[in-house]
């Protein structure tokens, strides 16, 4: 009688160990976000001592620091974190659902949809501020639904969804190019921001809608996280395990697109954050539980760090999207080496 | 002509071969279409021009606005003809070499690779001569092609159309953001960012065309001569090897031709996508799958399509122009989606 109970004990112990490891990973990533956040706030063109940073954060007026930290660095860092969380979470949801590390919102048209709508609103309709963001979110969702509808033929296969997304993305890119071609010079600057992704001139007011989107859509994703993870096993297996496949897929698409489009609306499409966060988090987590939260945190670290690098460590100042975009090529190379070894799909 | 028709896996009847008389008729029709489009490209635009002015401008007269605009349109027309032919042919070769219905120099990131190479050369190495542009563009196109093929063919199942298309799309996005990264801090060349993202034939001059012509000619010759090899490849690697074809060499030679064509075209026009996707599919409907007919047809049809797209871009948004790269993407992307929807998932 001892044998089964000891097996049970081993399984339970193993599960506990995995859960502990998962918590430890999340805690480490959280610390990393906090450290990067702290560094971004205190070290820039000038160095602000951590004590002053803390006082500014607590709302005390500090001469000089109130402006550099409170007005310049804080909104920027907050927006970076929120955008990073949204991109990381939305991106990994797509990659898990479509079972392909290359199938991120960057490649299948969601980002271009939001970008095209924003550029249209800025250049053609001469809009500014929150209205542009609303339009970008709506357009991102619209494009996602269009891709979904176009790839519908006796149900939606992941493969077809990806390919249709690539086609739609190419069309939207040429729409963007056309609008920019005819744009007057004074709109071009703002429009370019929408194409590269940047947190320049961030304001705390932008953070609130993004936070709400993160809570709503992110919560939705996390609640259905278990169903999403079963999709990783293939549609048939997931269905056999009791997951309602098309229902889950629809929900994940809406939630992930909501995240991506809201973040794009606030900061522009910061290239490759959605693309990179999931695989990086996957490497850290391995098999110890869900990849969703670690991926979101990885996204936040990526955006914070890349923005810092683009601002202070390079010979000329780059918007964050350019720095993260340059990370894409090494990652693809890495993917070659890795996939070659493990023979994944 | 029922003997050459087979039933495809999705239950459609499709022509494998056509009678040579049919093909010759289509060939004549395409030639006629090219001539009509050449005429349209010279006369139609922001300002429509009469025939007497065209004739005068051909003789070198530029003494009124109509004649001067014709003088500008002639090199542009020649470039569209050459670039369209090159891209159509390159697309047919790529689809043959990879046996992939979704292959296209734009989708597979080859054009963007050429673009990035030129931008890097200009910004970091002070490259300015046109010859350097062309060599560097060809080099970039070649590297991008190898890179994408390497990513796309790894893992289970080899180079499936899906994996190739995804690898190409991801590479294109990366290269595009690297182009921005290189150009953004350089105010002196920033005016050209846009021209390295979307291709156009508006900037054509005789000098540029003459410089690029030798490269294109070599590319055309290599590509057209590989038709027989591509026919063997279409049977599958094993059967082709069994027939005495050196599969790897055949692939390498044909790809070299396609890369020369794409690189040289991109060096002059910037990246033009989707032309190489649409053209071979249309031509297969006309002449079947025999590459000895398909390749020349794709060349002619590519020229037709690019000329037509260029004329269309000038008419639609008068008095402004739409770059031809935008027009081809707007026509080509829906076509791409249509092909994707038509195939069964398992075949992708």
Interface residues (C-beta under 8 A of the other chain):
Chain A: X100 X102 X103 X106 X107 X108 X150 X151 X153 X157 X159 X160 X162 X163 X164 X166 X167 X168 X169 X170 X171 X173 X174 X177 X178 X180 X181 X182 X195 X196 X271 X272 X275 X315 X316 X317 X318 X319 X321 X322 X323 X325 X326 X328 X329 X332 X335 X336 X339 X340 X343 X344 X345
Chain B: X102 X106 X107 X147 X150 X151 X154 X155 X156 X157 X161 X162 X165 X166 X167 X169 X170 X171 X173 X174 X175 X176 X177 X178 X180 X181 X184 X185 X194 X197 X198 X273 X274 X317 X320 X322 X323 X325 X326 X329 X330 X332 X333 X334 X336 X337 X340 X341 X345 X348
